[in-house]
Amino acid sequence: MLDCKKILFPIDMSDSCTKTAPFVEAMARKYSAEVTMLHALEIPPALITDWPGGAVPFIDIDSIWTAETEASKAYLMDKFEGLKVQRIVMEGSAARVIDDYVRDHHTDLIMMPTHGRGLFRTLLLGSVTAKVLHDTACPVWTGVHIESPPTISSDLSTIICGVDLTEDGIATMQFASRLAEDSKAKLFLVHAVPGAEVIPEKYFDEDLRYCLEQDARKIISQLQVSAGVTAPICLGAGKVSHVVRDAALGHSADLIVIGRGRATDTLGRLRSNVYSIVRDAPCPVISM
């Protein structure tokens, strides 16, 4: 059984956030987890500096704080019935507030959309999501990164686990395997061997592809033994995010699980492509 008793659900009350709520509720019910709905309130330092008595606030901070607190309390009141839910408002930038909360409170999973409010949402990951993925060690669930995502069930019947050829993939396999067992879902492992974007196409012939795939199968099989995980291996050549996306589409996956690196880690091909995997994925992604 996966250890998932504390779920952090950062909220900005956007449409993307509202569409994430059913997935949060499903995960919380599966594991009887407590949900913390965290709203970050960033108040700009707006002051009138030429006032006779000195600088005074140009905005009514107390009124803003009260209004935002009341709005966060009322948000999604029809969700999470019967579950333990706490609602928190903290002052500061969203990414910093999320990171601080995770450091100060035990958190098993962060669940958030890839974008909230803002321009160019279909082109880039939201700055908050990107910073959380970069800075926070906790596993992060992210939704589908398009304006009008397809209807995807919050139930899990098929899970794709992206793996590279490093021992770091063992923990990712084990996480995905436990989640699949808990959900009675099918699990597939997917790996992208280097394609023409890494090796010039004139040198990338079928013999080389075959050798790369055979070597990858051998290493992944060894990692599976170490992880105690049994699952079919799907291989593809080319851009990592495209291989993972195609595998997810081909198996009608409900969720993709991948590992992600920290700035101090040695990054493999999979880990250095986390943002593009999340951006291109046809279903939600948990990165850990």
N, C-alpha and C positions, 0 to 999 in steps of 0.2 A: 504494500500500500504506500502510495506517495505521501510524504509528509507535507501537507498543505493546510495549515490551520489558521494562517493569518494572510489575508489578501488585502493589498492596498489598491484602491480604486481612485486615482486622481481624477477630479472632476473639474471641468470648466463650463459645464452646462451647455455645450455645443451639441449640434445634431450628431456628430461623430461619437461624442461621449454617450449620448442617449442610446445609440445603436450598439454600443459596447456592453450596456447594462445586462442584456439577457445572457451573454456569455459569462459575465461575472457571477450572476445569480446561479447559473448552471454549475459552475465550478465550485461555488460556495456550498451548494446543496450536496454535491457529490462527496465533499470532504467534511461537511459540517463545519465549515470555516467561518471565522469572524471576518466581516468586511469593514474596512475603514475607508470612508469616503473623505478624501482630503482635497480641500479647495485652497489654492494659493491666491492670496490677495496682494497684488503688487501696487502700492500707492505711489504715484510719481511725486517727487519733491517739488511741488509747485508752491512758490512763495511770492508775496508782494514785498519787495525789498525797499521801496521808497515811502513806506508808511511812516508817519511822524514818530510813532513809538518804536520803530524798528520792523524787522521782518515778521510778517504774520501769515498764517496759512491762507492760501487762495481758495482752497477746497475744504469742505467740511468732512474731515477724516472720520469723525465719529459716525456721521450719517452714512457714509459709504460703508464703513465696517458693519454697521447694524443692518443695512440693506443687503449686503452680500452674505452675511451670516444667515439672515432670514431666508434668502433665496436658496442657499445651499441646504438648509433644513427642509425646505419644501420640495426640493428637486428629487424626482423619482420616488416619491412617497408610496407609490403603488407597487414598488418592487421589494424584493427581499423579505416578504412576509414570513415570519417564523424563524428568521435568521438573526444572529446577533450582529447589529450594525452600529457603528459609531461614526459621527459626522464631526469633522474637525476643520476649522479655518485657521490658517497660519499666514502671517505676513511675510512677503518676500517673493522673489522670482520663482516660477513654478518648478524648474529643474532643481534649483538649490533646495527648495522646501521638500521636494520628494526625496532627494539624496540625504538631507539631514534627518528626515523622519525614518528612513530605512536604517541609517546608522544608529539612531537612538532607540528604535523599537524593532523587535524581532518581526521580520516580514518574510514569508515564504514565496510570495508571488506578487508582482506588480502587474495590473491589467489596465491597459490604456490604448486609445486609438493612436494611429500614426500621425494624425493631424487634428487640430481643433479649428480655431478661427485663423484666418490669414489668407494671403494671396498665394498663388502657384502651388496649391496643396497637392495637385496630382503629379507635380514634377519632383518635388523634394520632400524628404521627411520633415515633419515639423521640427523646429529647433529644440523644443522641449523634449520630444521623444528621442531625437538624436543624442542630446546631451545625457539623458537618462541611460540610454543604451551604452554610452561611452563611459560614464562615471560610476554607475551603480552595479555592485556585484550580484545583486539579487536577480533571479530569473524574471524576465519581462515578457508578458503576453502582449502582442500588438495585433490590431485588426487589419483588415484588408485595406490597402493604401490606394483607394480610388474613391471618387466623389459619390458614386452610386454603386456600392458593392452588391454582388449577387446575393440572393437569399441563401444563407449558409446556416445549417442546423448547429445549435450549440451542443448537441449530442455528438460524440466522437465514435465513428465507425472505422475510419482509416487514418493512420498517422504516418507521416513521412519523417524520417530522421536523417538530416544531412550530416555526413561524417567526412572528416579529412583523414589523413594517414598518420596522425599523431596520437599519443597515448591520452591526450586531453579528450579525445572522442569517447573514451570509455565511460566517463561520467555522463556524457550526453546520451549515449546509448542506454545506460541504466535508467536515467530519468524518463526517456521516451518509452522504454519497456515497461516500467512500473505504471506509467500513465495509461499505456495500452491495456495492460492487464486489468487495471481498475475500471476501465471503460469497456472491457471486452471488445477492443478494437483490433483490427489488423495493423501490423507494423511492417514497414518497409524501410530499408536503409538505402540512401542514395549518395553516390559519390561522383564528382565531376573530374574526369581525367583531363589534363591539359589539351586544349584544342588549338585551332589556328591563331587564336588571339595571344597564345603564349609561344607556340612553336610555329615558325613560318610555314604556310600551307604547302610549299613545294617540298618540304621535308617531312610533312605529316602524311605518311602513306598508311595503308591498311596494316602492314606488318608492325609498324611502330604503334599504331593504335591497339593492336592485339596485345603487344608486349606490355604496354602501359596498363591495359585493363586486367591482364593476368596478374601483374605485380600488385595492382590495387586490390583485387579479390583476395590474394594471399594475405596481404597485410590486414585487410579488414576482417578476414576470417580469424586471424590471430587475435585481433582486438576484441572480437565477439567472444572468443573463448575466455579472455581475461575479464570481460564484462559479465559473462554468464548470460548472454543475450542471443537468442536464436531468431533470425529474421531474414527474409530474402534480400539480396543485394541487387540494386539497380544502378547500372553504370551508364554514363553518358559523356561525350566529349564536347568541350566548348566552354563558354562562359558559365561560371558557377551558378549565378542566379537563374539563368535560362534552363540549365539542367535540372535544378531543383524545382523550378516552376513547371517544366514539362512533366517531371515525375509526379508532381502533385496533381496536375490535370489528368494525366494518364490513369492514375489510381483513384481519382475522385476523392482526394484527401480532404479531411475536415480540419487538419492541423499539421503544421510543419514544426519540427523541433530542431534547433541548431545550437551549436556552441558559439560563443563570441569571445573575442580576446580583449584584454585590457591593454592600456598603452605600454605597460612594462613587459608584456608577454611577447614571445616569438610567435608571429602570426602565420598560420597556414593559409592556403588559398581560400578555404571555407570561411575562416574567421575574418579575413581581410575583406570579405564580400558581404558582411552582415547587412549593411544598409541597403545594398542593391537586392539582396534576397528578400528582405522585408518589403521593399518597394515593389518588386515584381511578383510577389507571392499571390496566388489566387485564393488563398484562405489565410486565416490567422496564423501567426508565428509565435512560438515561445523560444526566446533566445536565452541561453544561460552561460 
